[in-house]
């Protein structure tokens, strides 16, 4: 059975994250997204340390769709170099796993 993965990314605003998350769910590229507003990021970019307020998005999908999710996030994202990390899951409740697989079946998942 195909394993579930999380795709972690961040957005500069909740509005942009919701727009992207809705499209991912509508296209059946994922079963669910969680958007966590209010994150503070400190990072080095183009030779200086920056601070940003961002929203975290955790995308729940199947491993076979991870590349398609990554490509869709990059295409919709306003950042030049968005954070996109695919994280394997160690264990998933069987019923929840079945739900993820069922919700990601369809045209986009083929």
N, C-alpha and C positions, 0 to 999 in steps of 0.2 A: 504494500500500500504506500502511496506517495506521502512523504512527510510534509508537515506544515512548517513554514518559516515565518519569521517576522522581518519586515523591511522597515528600517529606522531611517527617518529623514527629519529635517527641520525646515520651517518656513518663516519668513519675516513677519507674517501676520496670520491670525486665525482665519480671516476672510479668504486668503489665498490657500491655506491648508484645507478649509472646507470645500472650496471649489474643486481642488485637485482630488480630495478624498471622495467627493460625490461622483466624480467622473470615473474613478477607479472602481467603485462599487457598481455603478451603472453598467460599466463595460465587463463586469464579472471577472476583473483581474484580481479581485480580492473579495473576501467575505465581509470584512469589517475594517474600519480605520478608527483608531483612538487619537484624538487631538488633545494635547495637553498645553494650554496656554501659559504664558508667564515665565518661560525659561530665560535665564540670563546666560549668554555665551561670551566668553573671553577667548580670543583667538588671534594668531598672527596671520596677517594678510598683507601681501605686497610690502613687506618689510616693517610693518608697524603692528602694534597690539591694538586691536579693536574690541569694542564691547557692543553687543547687540541683544535686543529682546526678541525672542523667537517663540514659535509654537512647535512642539515636538509632534510628529505623526508616527504612529506605529501601525503598520499595514500588516494584516493577517491574511496569508495566502498559502498556496501550495508551492513546493519547491520548483516544480516545472514552469511556474509562471514568474519566477523571480526576475528573470532577464526582461520579460515584457513589462513588468511593473517598473523596473529600473529605467527602462527606455521611456515609458510614459511619464514618470516623475521628471526625468531630465527635460523632456519636451515641454511640459507644462510649467516648469519651475522658473522663477525670475532670477535666481542666483546663477552666476556663471559656472560655479563649481559647487553644486549642492552636495550635502552629506547624504550618501545613500549606502547603507550597510545592510547586507542580508545576514540575518542571524538564525542559525539552526535552533530548533527547539529540542530539548532533551526528552520531554514527555508531554503528551497532550491527552486530556480526558477523551476517551473513545467517542462519546456522543458529540463533543465539541469538534473533534477532528472530522467526524462524518459531516457535520454541518459546514465546516470550511470547504471540504471537498465538494459537497453538493452545491454550495453557493458560487463556486468558481467553475462549474461546468457550463458549457455553452459556447457560443461562437468565438468569443475572445479567448477562451481557454483551450481551444483546439489547435 
